Amino acid sequence: MTRGSDAQLRNVAIVAHVDHGKTTLVDAMLRASGAFGERAAVVDRIMDSGDLEREKGITILAKHTAIDWNGMTVNVVDTPGHADFGGEVERGLSMVDGVVLLVDASEGPLPQTRFVLRKTLVAGLPVVLVVNKTDRPDARCAEVVDESLELLLELADELELDEAHTSHLLDLPVVYASGRAGRASRNRPADGDLPDEPGLESLFDTIAATVPPPADDADAPLQAHVTNLDASPFLGRIALCRVRAGVIRRGQQVAWCTEDGRTTRVKITELLRTEALTRVPADSATAGDLVAVAGIPDVTIGDTLADPENPVPLPRIHVDEPAISVTIGINTSPMVGRDPHPGKKLTARQVKSRLESELVGNVSLRVLPTDRPDTWEVQGRGELALAILVETMRREGFEMTVGKPEVVTKLVDGKLQEPFEQLSCDVPTESLGAVTQLASARKGDLNQMVHGETRVRLDYRVPSRGLIGFRTEFLTITRGAGIASHVFDGYGPWVGEINNRQRGSLISDRAGPVTGYAVDALADRGVLFVGPGTITYSGMVVGEYTRGEDLEVNICREKKLTNMRKSTSDELVKLTPPTTLNLEQALEFCANDECVEVTPESVRIRKVELDSNLRARARSKAKAAV
């Protein structure tokens, strides 16, 4: 693929709330351009290339593809929709000249829609509104367009945009689409129908008319902004750049401007341009292009590659501060290295090195030391982002101890403040009372309630602490029919104690294998997380107690043998299968004195202090202090 002129280039980001169809629409755009060929076997959501992305059905990392449409090159950046990966959205917006805002034809604008739209308006980027999934049975296209315009005007007023900018927002183009069907049209279809045009020509034409070509100056001294990183076994670290000015060439000597103000002369050993989903060598790239360069081993996100004779660095990429933190350290349980397939990376040096390497490509992460040399505090946007990091590390062979998620607080004018979230819940009408009670117990303030025919939309402002463990309980009380999403909404005064857990833990009082006899005896005491044959140790959490306090149990107890036999005494007992918690659920379940042991094979909840006598002394001291 070769570029003609700047007029034939568009750089756009696709942004939306989670699960509104961004990645599916990019698939359709690639298919419409003929990028796959007639006989290619193409999987759904091809941009979600990571294992965890495909398993969870979400986009985690922002990625870009180049689409050739009738001689015009459209560089499309597919961004995550989940609030925890907001840093990826901000990084993606730094690469583009316009935004395609996707809104579900039924759900309409949701909290993350507000977040990405606010970032877009702050950046001053033009917007194309795409109402996606028009063929949903519960679609309401006209209302969704009105709600989106209201959100635009509300944000414009909040950001104090000038009148000219605000009036321009009212004229933003609207495209109606079905990404799965690969259809788009400027004409509004009847609710529940597909767009009336067979392909995506209307979408591409609207992008070409609304998003300007790059205004970067190709005759100015070189400035290329590093917006992402990748790696190759042949080329080493690869920097993905937006060329902001000038021309960059393979073999060229450039000035590498780093965060600490240093400028070093380096050589571009390889220059790559994206064609569909593959990178191909290129001799040069000009202002406005998105390219990959190799030859700078320690380059990082936010650095600038500049003209050696006139090295002017670009502003660093700004992302919002982290709101949630966990402690990550070496595995200190009695089961360390004892699984049938144990981890191979157990030392503090290996864990520290891995966390430091994560900082290179993750702009929204922080790693801080603690008072222990084998434990670090890791701060991120949310529970999911931190759980993804831990899950990735366990798959790489690490064994770790992960602490309970906590919020990142700060002092403002001598007063303690904590992060808050905008929470949106879409629930069946019959679950309204239970959800209202749940949100109220977690210090949520109701901002808005909208009743539909069979469902209710609730908007809250909730402390981030109140959302730790919220999702599991929310899905339980709505029987899986509720939809909840949230986005960071700044800091506010500390609201006091929040009791996120109403029940205690069942704790093993000894080491050994779980027996079926003990499981049957404990069935009425709570929900068990382990089944017969599982190896436990003293201090390990083996279930959830039905009451509010903790209970130590002998889950290894065996049936006493006698020399008496009865015809009915040894009948098989039907045991309830254990509830298996994944990593995210285990982190949500943790109480203040608990943590999670993570190995490549197992996720175990345990007490921080394994010795029951020491735990009892700590409780006594805490009561005495009160």
VEXDREN-2710 file (C-alpha; in Angstrom, 1 decimal):
% VEXDREN-2710
k/r/px/py/pz
1/MET/0.0/0.0/0.0
2/THR/1.4/3.4/-0.9
3/ARG/0.1/6.8/0.1
4/GLY/-0.7/9.3/-2.5
5/SER/-1.2/12.7/-0.8
6/ASP/-2.2/13.8/2.7
7/ALA/-5.7/14.3/1.3
8/GLN/-6.0/10.6/0.9
9/LEU/-5.1/9.8/4.6
10/ARG/-7.4/9.7/7.6
11/ASN/-6.4/8.8/11.2
12/VAL/-9.4/7.9/13.3
13/ALA/-10.1/6.2/16.7
14/ILE/-13.2/4.1/17.4
15/VAL/-14.4/4.7/20.9
16/ALA/-17.4/3.5/22.9
17/HIS/-18.7/2.0/26.1
18/VAL/-17.7/-1.6/26.6
19/ASP/-19.6/-4.2/24.4
20/HIS/-21.1/-1.6/22.0
21/GLY/-19.4/-3.3/19.0
22/LYS/-16.1/-1.4/18.3
23/THR/-14.0/-4.5/17.4
24/THR/-16.8/-6.1/15.4
25/LEU/-17.2/-2.9/13.3
26/VAL/-13.5/-2.9/12.6
27/ASP/-13.8/-6.5/11.4
28/ALA/-16.6/-5.4/9.0
29/MET/-14.4/-2.5/7.8
30/LEU/-11.5/-4.8/7.0
31/ARG/-13.8/-7.2/5.2
32/ALA/-15.4/-4.4/3.2
33/SER/-12.0/-3.2/2.0
34/GLY/-11.1/-6.7/0.8
35/ALA/-8.2/-7.0/3.3
36/PHE/-8.7/-10.7/3.9
37/GLY/-9.0/-12.0/0.4
38/GLU/-11.8/-14.2/-0.9
39/ARG/-10.7/-17.5/0.6
40/ALA/-9.3/-16.3/3.9
41/ALA/-10.7/-18.0/7.1
42/VAL/-11.3/-15.0/9.4
43/VAL/-12.2/-15.3/13.1
44/ASP/-14.5/-12.8/14.8
45/ARG/-13.0/-9.9/16.6
46/ILE/-9.7/-10.3/14.8
47/MET/-8.2/-7.2/16.4
48/ASP/-8.6/-8.9/19.9
49/SER/-5.5/-11.0/19.3
50/GLY/-4.5/-11.6/23.0
51/ASP/-5.6/-14.8/24.7
52/LEU/-7.2/-12.9/27.6
53/GLU/-9.0/-10.6/25.2
54/ARG/-10.5/-13.5/23.3
55/GLU/-11.4/-15.3/26.6
56/LYS/-13.1/-12.3/28.2
57/GLY/-14.6/-10.8/25.1
58/ILE/-13.1/-7.4/25.7
59/THR/-10.4/-5.2/24.2
60/ILE/-7.5/-4.6/26.6
61/LEU/-4.8/-3.0/24.4
62/ALA/-5.4/-0.3/21.8
63/LYS/-4.3/-1.5/18.4
64/HIS/-4.4/0.1/14.9
65/THR/-5.0/-1.2/11.4
66/ALA/-4.6/0.5/8.0
67/ILE/-7.6/0.1/5.7
68/ASP/-7.4/0.9/1.9
69/TRP/-10.8/2.2/0.7
70/ASN/-11.0/3.4/-2.9
71/GLY/-7.5/4.8/-2.8
72/MET/-7.9/6.4/0.7
73/THR/-5.9/5.0/3.6
74/VAL/-7.8/5.0/6.9
75/ASN/-5.7/4.3/9.9
76/VAL/-8.2/2.9/12.5
77/VAL/-7.3/2.7/16.2
78/ASP/-9.5/0.2/18.0
79/THR/-9.6/1.3/21.7
80/PRO/-10.8/-0.6/24.8
81/GLY/-14.3/0.2/26.1
82/HIS/-13.7/-0.8/29.8
83/ALA/-13.1/2.0/32.2
84/ASP/-10.1/0.2/33.7
85/PHE/-8.2/0.6/30.4
86/GLY/-8.8/4.3/30.0
87/GLY/-5.0/4.9/29.6
88/GLU/-5.2/2.9/26.4
89/VAL/-8.0/5.2/25.2
90/GLU/-6.0/8.4/26.0
91/ARG/-3.0/6.9/24.2
92/GLY/-5.1/6.1/21.2
93/LEU/-6.6/9.6/21.0
94/SER/-3.1/11.0/20.8
95/MET/-2.6/9.2/17.5
96/VAL/-5.6/10.4/15.5
97/ASP/-7.3/13.4/13.9
98/GLY/-10.9/12.4/14.5
99/VAL/-13.2/10.0/16.4
100/VAL/-15.9/7.5/15.5
101/LEU/-18.2/7.4/18.5
102/LEU/-20.2/4.1/18.7
103/VAL/-23.4/4.0/20.7
104/ASP/-25.6/1.0/21.2
105/ALA/-29.0/1.5/19.5
106/SER/-30.7/0.1/22.6
107/GLU/-28.5/1.0/25.6
108/GLY/-27.6/4.5/24.4
109/PRO/-24.8/6.5/26.1
110/LEU/-23.4/4.9/29.2
111/PRO/-20.6/6.0/31.7
112/GLN/-17.7/5.1/29.5
113/THR/-19.3/6.9/26.6
114/ARG/-19.1/10.0/28.7
115/PHE/-15.5/9.3/29.6
116/VAL/-14.3/8.8/26.0
117/LEU/-16.4/11.7/24.7
118/ARG/-15.0/14.1/27.3
119/LYS/-11.4/13.1/26.3
120/THR/-12.3/13.6/22.6
121/LEU/-13.7/17.1/23.3
122/VAL/-10.7/18.1/25.4
123/ALA/-8.5/17.1/22.5
124/GLY/-10.6/19.1/20.1
125/LEU/-11.2/16.2/17.7
126/PRO/-14.2/16.0/15.3
127/VAL/-16.8/13.3/16.0
128/VAL/-18.8/10.9/13.8
129/LEU/-21.7/9.4/15.7
130/VAL/-22.5/5.8/14.8
131/VAL/-25.6/4.2/16.2
132/ASN/-24.7/0.6/16.1
133/LYS/-26.8/-2.6/16.4
134/THR/-29.9/-1.1/14.8
135/ASP/-31.2/-4.6/14.3
136/ARG/-31.6/-5.3/18.0
137/PRO/-35.3/-6.0/18.8
138/ASP/-35.2/-3.3/21.5
139/ALA/-33.5/-0.7/19.4
140/ARG/-34.6/2.9/19.8
141/CYS/-32.5/4.9/17.3
142/ALA/-34.1/8.3/17.5
143/GLU/-34.0/8.4/21.3
144/VAL/-30.4/7.3/21.4
145/VAL/-29.4/10.1/18.9
146/ASP/-31.1/12.6/21.1
147/GLU/-29.5/11.3/24.3
148/SER/-26.1/11.4/22.6
149/LEU/-26.6/15.1/21.5
150/GLU/-27.7/15.9/25.1
151/LEU/-24.5/14.3/26.4
152/LEU/-22.4/16.3/23.9
153/LEU/-24.0/19.6/25.0
154/GLU/-23.7/18.8/28.7
155/LEU/-20.0/18.1/28.3
156/ALA/-19.5/21.2/26.1
157/ASP/-21.1/23.3/28.9
158/GLU/-19.0/21.5/31.6
159/LEU/-15.8/22.1/29.6
160/GLU/-16.9/25.7/28.8
161/LEU/-16.4/25.3/25.0
162/ASP/-17.0/28.3/22.9
163/GLU/-20.3/28.8/21.0
164/ALA/-18.7/28.1/17.6
165/HIS/-17.5/24.7/18.8
166/THR/-20.8/23.9/20.5
167/SER/-22.9/24.7/17.4
168/HIS/-20.6/22.5/15.4
169/LEU/-21.4/19.6/17.7
170/LEU/-25.1/19.9/17.0
171/ASP/-24.3/19.3/13.3
172/LEU/-22.3/16.2/13.8
173/PRO/-23.0/13.5/11.2
174/VAL/-25.0/10.4/12.3
175/VAL/-24.5/7.0/10.7
176/TYR/-26.8/4.0/11.5
177/ALA/-25.0/0.7/11.4
178/SER/-24.9/-3.0/12.1
179/GLY/-21.3/-4.0/12.5
180/ARG/-22.1/-7.8/12.6
181/ALA/-24.0/-7.5/9.3
182/GLY/-21.5/-5.1/7.7
183/ARG/-24.1/-2.5/6.8
184/ALA/-24.3/1.3/7.3
185/SER/-26.5/4.1/6.1
186/ARG/-27.1/7.8/6.8
187/ASN/-30.8/7.0/6.7
188/ARG/-32.4/6.1/10.0
189/PRO/-33.9/2.6/9.8
190/ALA/-37.0/1.5/11.6
191/ASP/-36.2/0.2/15.1
192/GLY/-35.1/-3.4/14.9
193/ASP/-34.2/-3.3/11.1
194/LEU/-30.9/-3.4/9.3
195/PRO/-29.6/-0.2/7.6
196/ASP/-31.1/0.2/4.1
197/GLU/-27.7/0.1/2.3
198/PRO/-25.8/-3.2/1.8
199/GLY/-22.2/-2.2/2.7
200/LEU/-20.2/0.4/4.6
201/GLU/-19.7/3.0/1.9
202/SER/-21.7/5.6/3.9
203/LEU/-19.5/5.1/6.9
204/PHE/-16.3/5.6/4.9
205/ASP/-17.7/8.5/3.0
206/THR/-18.8/10.2/6.3
207/ILE/-15.3/9.7/7.8
208/ALA/-13.7/11.2/4.7
209/ALA/-16.0/14.2/4.9
210/THR/-15.8/14.8/8.6
211/VAL/-12.3/13.9/9.7
212/PRO/-9.7/16.2/8.2
213/PRO/-6.5/14.9/6.7
214/PRO/-3.4/15.3/8.9
215/ALA/-2.4/19.0/9.2
216/ASP/1.2/18.1/10.1
217/ASP/3.9/19.9/8.3
218/ALA/6.1/17.5/6.2
219/ASP/8.6/20.3/5.5
220/ALA/9.3/21.1/9.2
221/PRO/12.0/19.4/11.3
222/LEU/11.3/15.8/12.3
223/GLN/9.0/15.1/15.3
224/ALA/7.6/11.6/15.9
225/HIS/5.7/10.8/19.1
226/VAL/6.1/7.3/20.6
227/THR/2.5/6.2/21.4
228/ASN/2.9/2.5/21.9
229/LEU/5.5/-0.3/22.2
230/ASP/5.8/-3.8/20.7
231/ALA/8.5/-6.4/20.4
232/SER/9.9/-8.7/17.7
233/PRO/12.3/-11.7/18.2
234/PHE/14.2/-10.3/15.2
235/LEU/14.1/-6.5/15.7
236/GLY/13.8/-6.2/19.5
237/ARG/11.8/-3.4/20.9
238/ILE/9.6/-1.6/18.4
239/ALA/8.3/1.9/18.9
240/LEU/4.9/2.8/17.3
241/CYS/4.9/6.4/16.4
242/ARG/2.7/9.2/15.0
243/VAL/4.9/11.4/12.8
244/ARG/3.9/14.9/13.8
245/ALA/6.3/16.8/11.5
246/GLY/8.9/16.2/8.9
247/VAL/10.0/12.9/7.3
248/ILE/11.5/9.8/9.0
249/ARG/13.6/7.4/7.0
250/ARG/15.1/3.9/7.4
251/GLY/18.8/4.2/8.4
252/GLN/18.3/7.8/9.5
253/GLN/20.1/9.3/12.5
254/VAL/17.5/10.9/14.9
255/ALA/17.5/12.6/18.3
256/TRP/15.8/10.5/20.9
257/CYS/14.3/12.8/23.6
258/THR/13.4/11.0/26.9
259/GLU/11.3/12.0/29.9
260/ASP/14.3/13.1/32.0
261/GLY/15.2/15.7/29.4
262/ARG/18.2/13.8/27.9
263/THR/18.7/13.8/24.1
264/THR/20.6/10.9/22.5
265/ARG/21.5/10.4/18.8
266/VAL/20.3/7.0/17.6
267/LYS/19.8/5.2/14.3
268/ILE/16.5/3.9/12.8
269/THR/17.5/0.4/11.8
270/GLU/14.0/-0.6/10.5
271/LEU/10.9/1.3/9.5
272/LEU/7.6/-0.5/9.1
273/ARG/4.2/0.6/7.8
274/THR/0.9/-1.2/8.6
275/GLU/-1.2/-2.8/5.8
276/ALA/-4.4/-4.3/7.1
277/LEU/-3.1/-6.4/10.0
278/THR/0.5/-6.9/8.9
279/ARG/3.6/-4.7/9.1
280/VAL/5.7/-4.2/5.9
281/PRO/9.0/-2.5/5.5
282/ALA/9.0/1.1/4.2
283/ASP/11.8/3.4/3.1
284/SER/10.2/6.6/4.6
285/ALA/7.1/8.0/6.3
286/THR/5.9/11.6/6.3
287/ALA/4.0/13.8/8.7
288/GLY/0.6/12.3/9.6
289/ASP/1.7/8.7/9.2
290/LEU/1.5/6.0/11.9
291/VAL/4.6/3.8/11.7
292/ALA/6.8/1.4/13.7
293/VAL/10.5/1.9/14.1
294/ALA/13.2/-0.3/15.5
295/GLY/16.8/0.3/16.7
296/ILE/16.2/2.0/20.1
297/PRO/16.3/-0.7/22.8
298/ASP/15.1/1.5/25.8
299/VAL/12.6/3.7/24.1
300/THR/9.3/4.2/26.0
301/ILE/5.9/5.6/25.5
302/GLY/5.8/9.4/25.4
303/ASP/9.4/9.8/24.0
304/THR/10.0/11.9/20.9
305/LEU/12.2/11.1/17.9
306/ALA/13.3/14.5/16.6
307/ASP/15.7/16.2/14.1
308/PRO/19.2/15.9/15.5
309/GLU/20.0/19.5/14.5
310/ASN/16.8/20.8/16.1
311/PRO/15.6/18.3/18.8
312/VAL/12.3/19.7/20.1
313/PRO/10.4/17.1/22.3
314/LEU/6.6/16.9/22.2
315/PRO/4.5/17.0/25.4
316/ARG/4.3/13.7/27.3
317/ILE/1.1/11.7/27.0
318/HIS/-1.1/12.6/30.0
319/VAL/-3.3/9.9/31.6
320/ASP/-5.6/10.0/34.7
321/GLU/-4.1/8.9/38.0
322/PRO/-4.7/5.4/39.3
323/ALA/-7.6/4.8/41.7
324/ILE/-7.1/1.2/42.9
325/SER/-4.1/-0.6/44.3
326/VAL/-3.0/-4.1/45.4
327/THR/0.1/-5.5/46.9
328/ILE/2.0/-8.1/44.9
329/GLY/4.8/-10.2/46.4
330/ILE/6.3/-13.6/46.4
331/ASN/4.2/-16.6/47.4
332/THR/4.7/-17.1/51.2
333/SER/2.2/-20.0/51.7
334/PRO/3.1/-23.6/52.7
335/MET/2.0/-24.7/49.2
336/VAL/4.7/-22.6/47.3
337/GLY/6.2/-24.7/44.5
338/ARG/4.1/-27.8/45.6
339/ASP/1.4/-27.8/42.9
340/PRO/1.5/-30.7/40.4
341/HIS/2.6/-28.2/37.8
342/PRO/4.3/-25.5/40.0
343/GLY/5.4/-22.1/38.9
344/LYS/9.0/-21.6/37.9
345/LYS/9.4/-18.0/38.9
346/LEU/9.2/-17.7/42.7
347/THR/11.9/-15.1/43.7
348/ALA/11.5/-11.5/44.7
349/ARG/14.0/-10.5/42.0
350/GLN/11.9/-12.1/39.3
351/VAL/8.7/-10.6/40.5
352/LYS/10.2/-7.1/40.7
353/SER/11.8/-7.4/37.3
354/ARG/8.5/-8.4/35.7
355/LEU/6.6/-5.5/37.4
356/GLU/9.2/-3.0/36.2
357/SER/9.0/-4.4/32.7
358/GLU/5.2/-3.9/32.7
359/LEU/5.7/-0.1/33.4
360/VAL/7.4/0.2/30.0
361/GLY/4.2/-0.3/28.0
362/ASN/1.4/0.3/30.5
363/VAL/1.0/4.1/30.9
364/SER/-1.6/4.0/33.6
365/LEU/0.3/1.7/36.0
366/ARG/2.4/2.6/39.0
367/VAL/4.7/0.3/41.1
368/LEU/5.8/1.6/44.5
369/PRO/7.9/0.0/47.2
370/THR/6.5/-1.2/50.5
371/ASP/8.0/-1.8/54.0
372/ARG/8.7/-5.4/52.9
373/PRO/11.6/-6.1/50.4
374/ASP/9.6/-8.9/48.7
375/THR/6.3/-7.0/48.2
376/TRP/5.3/-4.0/46.0
377/GLU/2.2/-1.8/45.8
378/VAL/0.8/-1.8/42.3
379/GLN/-1.6/1.0/41.4
380/GLY/-4.0/0.9/38.4
381/ARG/-7.3/2.3/37.1
382/GLY/-9.4/-0.6/38.5
383/GLU/-9.7/-4.1/39.7
384/LEU/-10.0/-5.6/36.2
385/ALA/-6.8/-4.0/35.0
386/LEU/-4.9/-5.2/38.0
387/ALA/-6.4/-8.7/37.7
388/ILE/-5.4/-8.9/34.1
389/LEU/-1.8/-8.1/35.0
390/VAL/-1.8/-10.8/37.7
391/GLU/-3.5/-13.3/35.4
392/THR/-0.9/-12.6/32.7
393/MET/2.0/-13.2/35.2
394/ARG/0.5/-16.5/36.5
395/ARG/0.4/-17.7/32.9
396/GLU/4.0/-16.8/32.5
397/GLY/4.9/-19.1/35.4
398/PHE/4.9/-16.8/38.4
399/GLU/3.7/-17.7/41.9
400/MET/2.5/-14.6/43.9
401/THR/0.7/-13.4/46.9
402/VAL/-1.8/-10.7/46.0
403/GLY/-3.4/-8.4/48.6
404/LYS/-7.0/-7.2/48.9
405/PRO/-7.7/-4.3/46.4
406/GLU/-7.8/-0.9/48.1
407/VAL/-8.4/2.7/46.9
408/VAL/-5.7/5.2/46.4
409/THR/-6.4/8.1/48.7
410/LYS/-4.9/11.6/48.9
411/LEU/-4.9/14.6/51.2
412/VAL/-6.4/17.8/50.0
413/ASP/-6.1/20.8/52.3
414/GLY/-5.4/18.4/55.2
415/LYS/-8.6/16.4/54.6
416/LEU/-8.6/12.8/53.4
417/GLN/-10.2/12.3/50.0
418/GLU/-11.0/9.1/48.0
419/PRO/-11.9/8.3/44.4
420/PHE/-15.5/8.2/43.2
421/GLU/-17.2/6.5/40.3
422/GLN/-20.3/7.1/38.1
423/LEU/-22.2/3.8/38.3
424/SER/-24.9/2.9/35.8
425/CYS/-27.2/-0.1/36.5
426/ASP/-29.7/-1.5/34.0
427/VAL/-31.8/-4.0/36.0
428/PRO/-35.2/-5.9/35.7
429/THR/-38.0/-4.1/37.4
430/GLU/-38.4/-6.9/40.0
431/SER/-34.7/-6.4/41.1
432/LEU/-35.1/-2.6/41.7
433/GLY/-35.5/-2.9/45.5
434/ALA/-32.6/-5.2/46.0
435/VAL/-30.2/-3.2/43.8
436/THR/-31.2/0.1/45.5
437/GLN/-30.5/-1.5/48.9
438/LEU/-27.1/-2.8/47.7
439/ALA/-26.0/0.5/46.3
440/SER/-27.2/2.4/49.4
441/ALA/-25.2/0.0/51.7
442/ARG/-22.1/0.9/49.6
443/LYS/-22.7/4.7/50.1
444/GLY/-24.1/5.3/46.6
445/ASP/-26.0/8.5/45.9
446/LEU/-28.8/8.1/43.4
447/ASN/-28.6/10.8/40.6
448/GLN/-31.3/9.5/38.2
449/MET/-33.8/6.7/37.8
450/VAL/-35.4/6.0/34.4
451/HIS/-38.3/3.5/34.1
452/GLY/-38.8/1.4/31.0
453/GLU/-41.4/-1.2/30.2
454/THR/-39.6/-4.1/31.9
455/ARG/-36.3/-2.6/33.1
456/VAL/-35.0/0.3/35.2
457/ARG/-31.9/2.5/34.6
458/LEU/-30.2/3.7/37.8
459/ASP/-27.3/6.2/37.9
460/TYR/-25.3/6.6/41.1
461/ARG/-22.2/8.3/42.3
462/VAL/-20.4/5.7/44.5
463/PRO/-17.0/5.7/46.3
464/SER/-14.6/3.4/44.4
465/ARG/-14.3/1.4/47.7
466/GLY/-18.0/0.5/47.4
467/LEU/-17.5/-1.1/44.1
468/ILE/-14.9/-3.6/45.3
469/GLY/-16.8/-6.9/45.3
470/PHE/-19.9/-5.2/43.9
471/ARG/-20.2/-7.0/40.6
472/THR/-20.5/-10.5/42.0
473/GLU/-23.2/-9.6/44.5
474/PHE/-25.0/-7.5/41.8
475/LEU/-25.2/-10.4/39.4
476/THR/-26.5/-12.7/42.2
477/ILE/-29.4/-10.5/43.2
478/THR/-30.4/-9.7/39.6
479/ARG/-30.0/-13.4/38.7
480/GLY/-27.5/-12.5/36.0
481/ALA/-29.9/-10.2/34.2
482/GLY/-28.4/-6.9/35.4
483/ILE/-25.9/-4.8/33.5
484/ALA/-23.6/-2.6/35.6
485/SER/-20.8/-0.3/34.4
486/HIS/-18.8/2.5/36.0
487/VAL/-16.3/5.2/35.2
488/PHE/-13.9/7.3/37.3
489/ASP/-15.5/10.6/38.5
490/GLY/-12.8/12.4/40.5
491/TYR/-12.1/12.6/44.2
492/GLY/-14.4/13.5/47.1
493/PRO/-14.4/13.5/50.9
494/TRP/-13.9/10.2/52.7
495/VAL/-17.4/8.8/53.4
496/GLY/-16.5/6.5/56.4
497/GLU/-16.6/2.8/56.8
498/ILE/-18.2/0.6/54.1
499/ASN/-18.9/-3.0/54.9
500/ASN/-18.5/-4.8/51.5
501/ARG/-19.0/-8.3/53.0
502/GLN/-21.9/-9.4/55.1
503/ARG/-20.6/-13.0/55.6
504/GLY/-17.4/-14.4/57.2
505/SER/-15.0/-17.1/56.0
506/LEU/-14.7/-20.8/56.7
507/ILE/-11.0/-21.4/57.5
508/SER/-9.1/-24.7/57.6
509/ASP/-7.6/-25.3/60.9
510/ARG/-5.0/-27.9/59.7
511/ALA/-3.1/-29.1/56.7
512/GLY/-4.2/-32.1/54.6
513/PRO/-6.5/-33.4/51.9
514/VAL/-10.2/-32.5/52.0
515/THR/-12.5/-35.5/52.7
516/GLY/-16.0/-36.1/51.3
517/TYR/-17.1/-36.9/54.9
518/ALA/-16.0/-33.4/56.1
519/VAL/-17.6/-31.7/53.1
520/ASP/-20.9/-33.4/53.7
521/ALA/-20.8/-32.4/57.4
522/LEU/-20.1/-28.8/56.6
523/ALA/-22.6/-28.4/53.8
524/ASP/-25.1/-26.5/55.9
525/ARG/-22.4/-24.1/57.3
526/GLY/-21.9/-22.2/54.0
527/VAL/-20.6/-22.3/50.5
528/LEU/-17.4/-24.3/50.0
529/PHE/-14.7/-23.4/47.6
530/VAL/-12.9/-26.8/47.7
531/GLY/-13.9/-30.4/47.0
532/PRO/-12.7/-33.8/48.2
533/GLY/-9.0/-34.5/47.5
534/THR/-8.0/-30.8/47.5
535/ILE/-4.9/-30.1/49.6
536/THR/-5.4/-27.4/52.2
537/TYR/-3.2/-25.8/54.9
538/SER/-3.9/-24.1/58.2
539/GLY/-5.2/-20.6/57.6
540/MET/-6.5/-21.3/54.1
541/VAL/-10.1/-20.0/53.4
542/VAL/-12.1/-23.0/52.2
543/GLY/-15.5/-21.4/52.0
544/GLU/-18.0/-18.6/52.8
545/TYR/-19.7/-18.9/56.2
546/THR/-23.4/-18.2/56.5
547/ARG/-22.8/-15.8/59.4
548/GLY/-20.9/-12.6/59.7
549/GLU/-17.9/-13.9/61.6
550/ASP/-15.1/-16.3/60.6
551/LEU/-15.3/-20.0/61.6
552/GLU/-12.3/-22.4/61.8
553/VAL/-13.2/-25.9/60.6
554/ASN/-11.6/-29.3/60.2
555/ILE/-12.2/-30.0/56.6
556/CYS/-9.8/-33.0/56.6
557/ARG/-11.9/-35.0/59.1
558/GLU/-12.2/-38.7/58.3
559/LYS/-15.1/-41.0/59.2
560/LYS/-14.2/-43.1/62.3
561/LEU/-13.9/-46.8/61.5
562/THR/-15.6/-49.5/63.6
563/ASN/-15.9/-53.3/63.3
564/MET/-19.7/-53.0/63.0
565/ARG/-21.3/-53.2/59.6
566/LYS/-24.7/-52.1/58.5
567/SER/-26.3/-52.6/55.1
568/THR/-27.1/-48.9/54.7
569/SER/-24.2/-47.2/56.5
570/ASP/-21.9/-46.7/53.5
571/GLU/-24.3/-45.5/50.9
572/LEU/-22.9/-42.9/48.6
573/VAL/-23.5/-39.3/49.7
574/LYS/-24.4/-36.7/47.1
575/LEU/-22.1/-33.8/47.6
576/THR/-22.8/-30.3/46.3
577/PRO/-20.1/-29.3/43.9
578/PRO/-17.7/-26.6/45.2
579/THR/-17.9/-23.0/44.0
580/THR/-14.7/-22.4/42.0
581/LEU/-13.6/-18.7/42.2
582/ASN/-11.6/-17.2/39.4
583/LEU/-8.9/-14.6/40.1
584/GLU/-11.2/-11.6/39.9
585/GLN/-13.9/-13.2/42.1
586/ALA/-11.2/-14.2/44.7
587/LEU/-9.9/-10.6/44.8
588/GLU/-13.4/-9.3/45.3
589/PHE/-14.2/-11.9/48.1
590/CYS/-11.1/-11.0/50.2
591/ALA/-11.7/-9.5/53.6
592/ASN/-9.3/-7.0/55.1
593/ASP/-7.2/-9.7/56.8
594/GLU/-7.1/-12.0/53.7
595/CYS/-5.1/-12.2/50.5
596/VAL/-5.0/-14.4/47.4
597/GLU/-2.3/-17.0/46.6
598/VAL/-1.8/-17.2/42.8
599/THR/0.0/-20.0/41.0
600/PRO/-0.1/-21.1/37.4
601/GLU/-2.5/-23.9/38.5
602/SER/-4.4/-22.6/41.5
603/VAL/-6.1/-19.5/43.0
604/ARG/-6.4/-19.9/46.8
605/ILE/-7.8/-17.4/49.3
606/ARG/-5.9/-17.4/52.7
607/LYS/-5.5/-15.4/55.8
608/VAL/-2.6/-12.9/55.8
609/GLU/-1.6/-14.4/59.2
610/LEU/-1.8/-18.1/58.9
611/ASP/-1.4/-18.9/62.7
612/SER/-4.8/-18.8/64.4
613/ASN/-3.3/-17.8/67.8
614/LEU/-1.6/-14.8/66.2
615/ARG/-4.8/-13.8/64.5
616/ALA/-6.7/-14.0/67.8
617/ARG/-4.1/-11.8/69.5
618/ALA/-4.4/-9.2/66.6
619/ARG/-8.2/-9.1/67.1
620/SER/-7.8/-8.6/70.8
621/LYS/-5.4/-5.7/70.3
622/ALA/-7.8/-4.2/67.7
623/LYS/-10.7/-4.3/70.2
624/ALA/-8.6/-2.9/73.0
625/ALA/-7.5/0.0/70.8
626/VAL/-11.1/0.8/70.1
END
